[in-house]
Amino acid sequence: MTTSDYIALLGGIASVFAALAAWRSAEIAKQATQQAARQQRETLVRQTSAAAQSVVTRANRVIQLAASVRVAYEQLITLSHRSLVAADSEVLAKSAQHGTRAQKICDAGNAVLSSELESKSDAELARTLTSLEVFLVELDGLKEAVSTELNGYEKESQIRRETNARMQAAALGAKLQPGNPRP
């Protein structure tokens, strides 16, 4: 064997090692890509689950607030010394609609939580997550509307309480005046 044969043999061996190294690098890159895809999917599943939980929590809060509106409004009616009329039913129906819509959204969030998120495709998960994010925005609007309505009725009730207390104090003061035969 000549020197050029040895060089050719060493070159061939080096080529084999280079091919093995390239193959191993490609395998490592493939594994890294698969790992990244798995992590991205796990993140998408977690985000979807967390968004569904947030939807359920916020929806339940809006449902509670909507129920509180009815109580606050009825208290206001009582403090106003009158009974419910048809116009009041329309006012109460509006807050009931908010509560009904929040309940539907809550049910949708619970449906997502009870589903097998891991078995859904990435596209389905992305669509579900988008829907949940839209629900969260809608719930924020519902909560704002119901809270504003509730705060208004509570403030009006407080004003009525103070007015009624002043009127009772004035009536009691008139009864206790000297020369008034009835105490």
C-alpha positions in Angstrom: 0.0 0.0 0.0 1.2 3.3 -0.9 1.0 6.6 0.9 -1.8 7.8 -1.4 -3.7 4.6 -0.6 -3.3 5.3 3.1 -4.5 8.9 2.6 -7.5 7.7 0.6 -8.3 5.1 3.3 -8.0 7.7 6.0 -10.1 10.1 3.9 -12.8 7.4 3.5 -12.8 6.7 7.3 -13.0 10.4 7.9 -16.0 10.6 5.5 -17.7 7.8 7.4 -17.2 9.6 10.7 -18.4 12.9 9.2 -21.5 11.1 7.9 -22.1 9.5 11.3 -21.7 12.9 13.0 -24.1 14.6 10.5 -26.6 11.8 11.0 -26.3 12.1 14.8 -26.7 15.9 14.6 -29.8 15.5 12.4 -31.2 13.0 15.0 -30.5 15.4 17.8 -32.1 18.3 15.9 -35.2 16.1 15.2 -35.5 15.2 18.9 -35.1 18.8 19.9 -37.8 19.8 17.4 -40.1 17.1 18.7 -39.4 18.2 22.3 -40.2 21.8 21.5 -43.5 20.7 19.8 -44.5 18.7 22.9 -43.7 21.6 25.2 -45.6 24.0 23.0 -48.6 21.6 23.0 -48.4 21.2 26.8 -48.4 25.0 27.1 -51.4 25.3 24.8 -53.3 22.7 26.9 -52.4 24.5 30.1 -53.4 27.9 28.7 -56.7 26.5 27.5 -57.4 24.8 30.9 -56.5 28.0 32.8 -58.6 30.2 30.5 -61.6 27.8 31.0 -61.1 28.0 34.8 -61.0 31.8 34.6 -64.2 31.8 32.5 -66.0 29.7 35.0 -64.8 31.8 38.0 -65.7 35.1 36.3 -69.1 33.8 35.1 -70.0 32.7 38.6 -69.1 36.1 39.9 -71.4 37.8 37.3 -74.2 35.4 38.2 -73.8 36.3 41.8 -73.8 40.0 41.0 -76.9 39.7 38.8 -78.7 37.9 41.7 -77.6 40.8 44.0 -79.1 43.3 41.6 -82.6 41.8 42.2 -82.2 41.9 45.9 -80.9 45.5 45.9 -83.7 46.7 43.6 -86.4 45.0 45.7 -84.8 46.6 48.8 -84.9 50.0 47.0 -88.6 49.4 46.2 -89.3 48.6 49.9 -87.5 51.7 51.1 -89.5 53.7 48.6 -92.7 52.5 50.3 -94.1 51.1 47.1 -94.7 47.7 45.5 -93.3 46.1 42.3 -95.0 47.2 39.1 -94.6 46.1 35.5 -91.9 48.6 34.8 -89.9 47.1 37.6 -90.2 43.7 36.0 -88.5 45.1 32.9 -85.6 46.4 35.0 -85.2 43.1 36.7 -85.4 41.2 33.5 -82.4 43.1 32.1 -80.2 41.9 35.0 -81.7 38.4 34.7 -80.6 38.4 31.1 -77.0 39.2 32.1 -77.2 36.4 34.6 -78.5 34.0 32.0 -75.8 34.9 29.5 -73.2 34.4 32.2 -74.6 31.0 33.0 -74.4 29.9 29.4 -70.7 31.1 29.3 -70.1 29.3 32.6 -71.5 26.1 31.1 -69.3 26.4 28.1 -66.3 26.8 30.4 -67.2 23.8 32.4 -67.6 21.8 29.1 -64.1 22.7 28.2 -62.8 21.7 31.7 -64.6 18.3 31.5 -63.3 17.5 28.0 -60.2 15.7 27.2 -58.0 18.6 26.1 -55.0 16.3 25.4 -56.9 14.4 22.7 -57.8 17.6 20.8 -55.7 18.7 17.9 -53.6 21.9 18.1 -56.0 23.7 15.8 -59.0 22.7 18.0 -57.1 23.8 21.1 -56.3 27.2 19.5 -60.0 27.7 18.5 -61.1 26.8 22.0 -58.6 29.1 23.6 -59.7 31.9 21.3 -63.4 31.3 22.2 -62.5 31.3 25.9 -60.7 34.6 25.5 -63.7 36.1 23.8 -65.9 34.9 26.7 -63.5 36.6 29.2 -63.9 39.9 27.4 -67.7 39.5 27.3 -67.8 38.6 31.0 -65.8 41.7 31.8 -68.4 43.8 30.0 -71.3 41.9 31.7 -69.6 42.4 35.1 -69.2 46.1 34.5 -72.8 46.5 33.4 -74.2 44.5 36.4 -71.8 46.2 38.9 -72.8 49.7 37.7 -76.5 48.8 38.0 -76.0 47.2 41.5 -73.9 50.2 42.7 -76.6 52.6 41.5 -79.4 50.7 43.4 -77.2 50.4 46.5 -76.5 54.2 46.5 -80.2 55.0 45.9 -81.1 52.6 48.8 -78.6 54.4 51.1 -80.1 57.8 50.2 -83.6 56.4 50.9 -82.5 55.0 54.3 -81.0 58.3 55.3 -84.1 60.2 54.1 -86.4 57.8 55.9 -84.3 58.1 59.1 -84.4 61.9 58.9 -88.2 61.8 58.4 -88.7 59.5 61.4 -86.4 61.7 63.5 -88.4 64.8 62.5 -91.7 63.0 63.2 -90.5 61.9 66.6 -89.2 65.4 67.4 -92.6 66.9 66.5 -94.3 64.4 68.9 -91.9 65.3 71.7 -92.3 69.1 71.5 -93.8 70.8 74.5 -97.5 71.4 74.2 -98.0 68.3 72.0 -100.4 66.1 73.9 -99.2 62.8 72.3 -95.7 61.6 73.1 
